[in-house]
Amino acid sequence: MTEDEAAPTRREWAVEERVAVHAPAARVYAVVACVRDMGRWSPECWAVVSRRAMPRTGDRFVGFNRRGMWVWFTSCRVVRAEPDREFAFKVTSFGLPIALWGYRVEPRNEGVELVEYWEDLRRGRGAKAAEFLGRVFTGTPPQERAGVNRVGMRTTLHRVKDAAEQEGGRR
């Protein structure tokens, strides 16, 4: 075994993926900010319960997720809802900080570039408990979460792209 093989996996704390979308910024934003539709785009999220389809800054919603045999829910609070520009929310589980998820809509020559980003917030006080819960509920060790998210983000972005490029962003 080489030294590299014996070294533990280096943990990534943030991930960003992007895709070019040939649609107006307003349409792209409407697709990602309509949280009730997230189950259509994300390979992990299968449902969202939200008072508003397009929540505003400060609004809360609950996400229901699955991966393989694991099923879990998260509590989310919108931290940015800037039409045509950015939509982001913080995720907690049992009151413990888990992650920041967001989408930036960046103008380009012919359409926009949609950026999905994720930041692991399991740091400081409560981090060990949050990591334990993450492993139990999702089956994913903390050092592998960024890689799992990166793959899911690519899928999500391409599904959003397809929907936004169709008339009205609906299938």
C-alpha positions in Angstrom: 0.0 0.0 0.0 1.4 3.4 -0.9 1.4 6.4 1.4 -1.4 8.0 -0.7 -3.6 4.9 -0.3 -3.1 4.8 3.5 -3.9 8.5 3.9 -7.5 9.3 5.0 -9.8 10.9 2.5 -9.5 14.7 2.6 -12.8 16.3 3.5 -14.3 18.9 1.2 -16.3 21.5 3.0 -17.8 23.2 -0.1 -18.8 22.2 -3.6 -19.9 24.2 -6.6 -21.2 22.9 -9.9 -22.5 24.9 -12.9 -24.3 24.6 -16.2 -25.1 26.9 -19.1 -28.8 27.4 -19.6 -30.4 28.9 -22.7 -33.3 30.6 -20.9 -34.1 33.9 -19.3 -32.8 34.5 -15.8 -36.4 34.9 -14.5 -37.4 31.5 -15.8 -34.3 29.7 -14.4 -34.8 31.4 -11.0 -38.5 30.4 -11.0 -37.5 26.8 -11.5 -35.0 26.6 -8.7 -36.9 28.8 -6.2 -40.1 26.7 -6.5 -39.1 24.4 -3.7 -42.2 22.2 -4.1 -40.8 21.1 -7.4 -37.4 20.1 -6.0 -38.3 16.4 -6.0 -38.5 16.6 -9.8 -34.9 17.9 -10.1 -32.9 16.4 -7.2 -32.0 12.7 -7.1 -32.1 12.8 -3.3 -35.0 15.0 -2.4 -38.4 13.4 -3.2 -40.8 16.0 -1.6 -40.9 19.4 0.0 -43.6 20.8 2.3 -43.7 24.6 2.2 -46.4 27.2 2.9 -45.4 29.0 -0.3 -44.3 27.3 -3.5 -41.7 30.1 -3.9 -40.6 31.0 -0.3 -39.2 34.3 0.7 -36.2 35.1 2.8 -36.9 33.9 6.3 -39.5 31.3 5.3 -39.1 27.7 6.4 -39.8 24.5 4.6 -39.3 20.7 5.2 -37.4 18.5 2.7 -37.9 14.8 2.5 -35.0 12.9 1.1 -33.9 9.4 0.3 -30.8 7.6 -0.9 -30.9 3.9 -1.3 -32.6 2.4 1.7 -32.0 5.6 3.8 -34.9 8.1 4.2 -34.7 11.4 6.2 -36.1 14.8 6.5 -34.5 18.2 7.0 -35.7 21.6 8.3 -34.8 24.4 6.0 -34.8 28.2 6.2 -34.5 30.5 3.2 -31.5 32.9 3.7 -31.5 34.5 0.2 -34.4 34.9 -2.2 -33.3 37.5 -4.8 -35.5 37.0 -7.9 -33.5 36.3 -11.1 -30.3 36.2 -9.1 -30.0 33.9 -6.1 -31.9 31.5 -4.0 -30.3 29.8 -0.9 -31.4 28.0 2.3 -29.8 26.6 5.4 -30.5 23.1 6.4 -30.8 21.8 10.0 -31.6 18.4 11.5 -32.9 18.3 15.0 -31.8 21.9 15.5 -28.2 21.1 14.4 -26.7 23.1 11.5 -26.1 20.8 8.5 -25.5 22.7 5.3 -26.1 25.8 3.1 -27.5 25.0 -0.3 -28.0 27.7 -3.0 -28.4 28.6 -6.6 -26.9 31.6 -8.4 -28.2 32.7 -11.8 -25.4 34.5 -13.6 -26.1 36.3 -16.9 -24.2 35.1 -19.9 -24.3 36.1 -23.6 -27.1 33.6 -24.6 -28.9 32.8 -21.4 -27.4 32.3 -18.0 -25.0 30.1 -16.1 -26.7 28.4 -13.2 -24.4 27.6 -10.3 -25.5 25.2 -7.5 -23.5 25.4 -4.4 -23.3 23.5 -1.1 -21.4 24.2 2.1 -21.0 21.8 5.0 -22.0 23.6 8.2 -21.3 20.7 10.6 -18.5 22.6 12.5 -18.0 23.7 16.1 -20.4 22.8 18.9 -22.7 20.0 17.9 -20.6 19.0 14.9 -20.0 15.4 16.1 -23.7 14.9 16.8 -24.6 16.3 13.4 -22.0 14.1 11.7 -23.4 11.1 13.5 -27.0 11.9 12.5 -25.9 12.4 8.9 -24.2 9.0 8.8 -27.2 7.2 10.5 -29.9 8.9 8.4 -28.1 9.1 5.0 -25.6 6.2 5.1 -22.9 8.6 4.1 -19.7 9.3 6.1 -19.0 13.1 6.5 -15.8 12.8 4.4 -17.8 11.4 1.4 -20.8 13.8 1.5 -19.2 16.4 -0.8 -18.6 13.7 -3.5 -22.1 12.4 -3.2 -23.5 15.9 -3.4 -21.3 16.8 -6.4 -22.8 13.9 -8.4 -26.4 14.8 -7.3 -25.8 18.5 -8.1 -24.8 17.6 -11.7 -28.0 15.6 -12.1 -30.1 18.4 -10.6 -28.6 21.1 -12.8 -29.2 19.1 -16.0 -32.8 18.5 -15.0 -33.3 22.2 -14.2 -31.6 23.1 -17.4 -34.0 20.9 -19.4 -37.0 22.2 -17.7 -36.0 25.9 -18.0 -35.1 25.6 -21.6 -38.6 24.3 -22.4 -41.4 26.8 -22.7 -42.4 28.1 -19.3 -40.0 25.8 -17.4 -42.6 23.0 -17.2 -42.6 19.5 -18.6 
